[in-house]
Amino acid sequence: MHCRYIIQGVTEDGRKFRPSDWIDRISSMMASYGESHRLVYSELLHPELYEGQKCLIIDTSLEQENPTMYRYVMNFVKTNKLQMTQICEDTERKLGS
């Protein structure tokens, strides 16, 4: 089953995580510059609006594609006690129905 993690910029105890640009910093670690000379984020690790808030999206495929980056991000989330939700394809289909 294909899943994604949604990491919010809020700690488990409800405080806003600082610095405010942490999502962009982490996302840019796997980004590249496209033909338009603009930053193109990886589908495996990118910023996205979720329920009106900017979040970090991690595709679970990242664990196989780039285990080092996956461990880095997961350790960052754990160390900083950030709120994380897992969304899987079956759940997404039910939500969209």
C-alpha positions as CSV (number, residue, x, y, z in Angstrom):
1,M,0.0,0.0,0.0
2,H,1.3,3.4,-1.0
3,C,1.5,5.9,1.9
4,R,2.8,9.4,2.6
5,Y,3.7,11.2,5.8
6,I,2.4,14.7,6.4
7,I,4.6,16.6,8.9
8,Q,3.2,19.8,10.3
9,G,5.2,22.7,11.5
10,V,3.7,22.2,15.0
11,T,5.2,20.3,17.9
12,E,3.3,17.5,19.7
13,D,2.5,20.0,22.5
14,G,1.0,22.5,20.0
15,R,3.8,25.0,19.7
16,K,4.7,26.4,16.3
17,F,8.1,25.1,15.3
18,R,10.9,27.5,14.5
19,P,12.6,28.5,12.2
20,S,9.6,29.0,10.0
21,D,11.4,28.0,6.8
22,W,12.4,24.5,8.0
23,I,10.1,22.9,5.5
24,D,11.7,24.7,2.6
25,R,15.2,23.9,3.9
26,I,14.5,20.2,4.2
27,S,12.6,20.0,0.9
28,S,15.5,21.7,-1.0
29,M,17.9,18.9,0.0
30,M,16.4,16.7,-2.7
31,A,15.3,19.4,-5.1
32,S,17.0,20.3,-8.4
33,Y,16.9,23.2,-10.8
34,G,14.7,22.7,-13.8
35,E,14.9,24.0,-17.3
36,S,13.1,27.2,-16.2
37,H,16.0,27.8,-13.7
38,R,13.5,27.4,-10.8
39,L,13.7,24.9,-8.0
40,V,11.8,21.7,-8.7
41,Y,11.0,19.6,-5.6
42,S,11.2,15.9,-5.5
43,E,7.8,14.0,-5.4
44,L,9.3,12.0,-2.6
45,L,10.0,15.0,-0.3
46,H,8.3,18.3,-0.9
47,P,6.3,21.2,0.7
48,E,2.5,21.1,0.2
49,L,-0.5,22.9,1.6
50,Y,-2.5,20.4,3.7
51,E,-5.7,21.6,5.4
52,G,-4.6,25.2,4.9
53,Q,-1.2,24.8,6.4
54,K,2.2,24.4,4.8
55,C,3.5,20.9,5.6
56,L,6.4,18.6,4.6
57,I,5.2,15.6,2.6
58,I,7.3,12.5,2.6
59,D,6.5,9.6,0.3
60,T,7.2,6.3,2.0
61,S,9.1,5.3,-1.2
62,L,11.9,7.6,0.0
63,E,12.9,4.8,2.5
64,Q,13.9,2.6,-0.4
65,E,15.0,5.3,-2.8
66,N,17.2,7.2,-0.4
67,P,17.5,5.5,3.0
68,T,19.9,8.1,4.3
69,M,17.6,11.0,3.6
70,Y,14.6,9.1,5.0
71,R,16.5,8.5,8.3
72,Y,17.6,12.1,8.4
73,V,14.1,13.5,8.1
74,M,12.5,10.9,10.4
75,N,15.2,11.7,13.1
76,F,14.5,15.4,12.6
77,V,10.8,14.9,13.1
78,K,11.4,12.7,16.2
79,T,14.0,15.0,17.8
80,N,11.9,18.1,17.4
81,K,8.7,16.2,18.3
82,L,6.8,17.4,15.3
83,Q,3.2,16.3,14.5
84,M,3.1,13.6,11.8
85,T,0.2,11.8,10.1
86,Q,0.3,8.9,7.8
87,I,-2.1,8.9,4.8
88,C,-2.4,5.8,2.7
89,E,-4.0,5.4,-0.8
90,D,-7.1,3.6,0.6
91,T,-7.6,6.4,3.2
92,E,-7.3,9.0,0.5
93,R,-9.9,7.3,-1.7
94,K,-12.3,7.1,1.2
95,L,-11.8,10.8,2.0
96,G,-12.4,11.8,-1.6
97,S,-15.7,9.8,-1.8
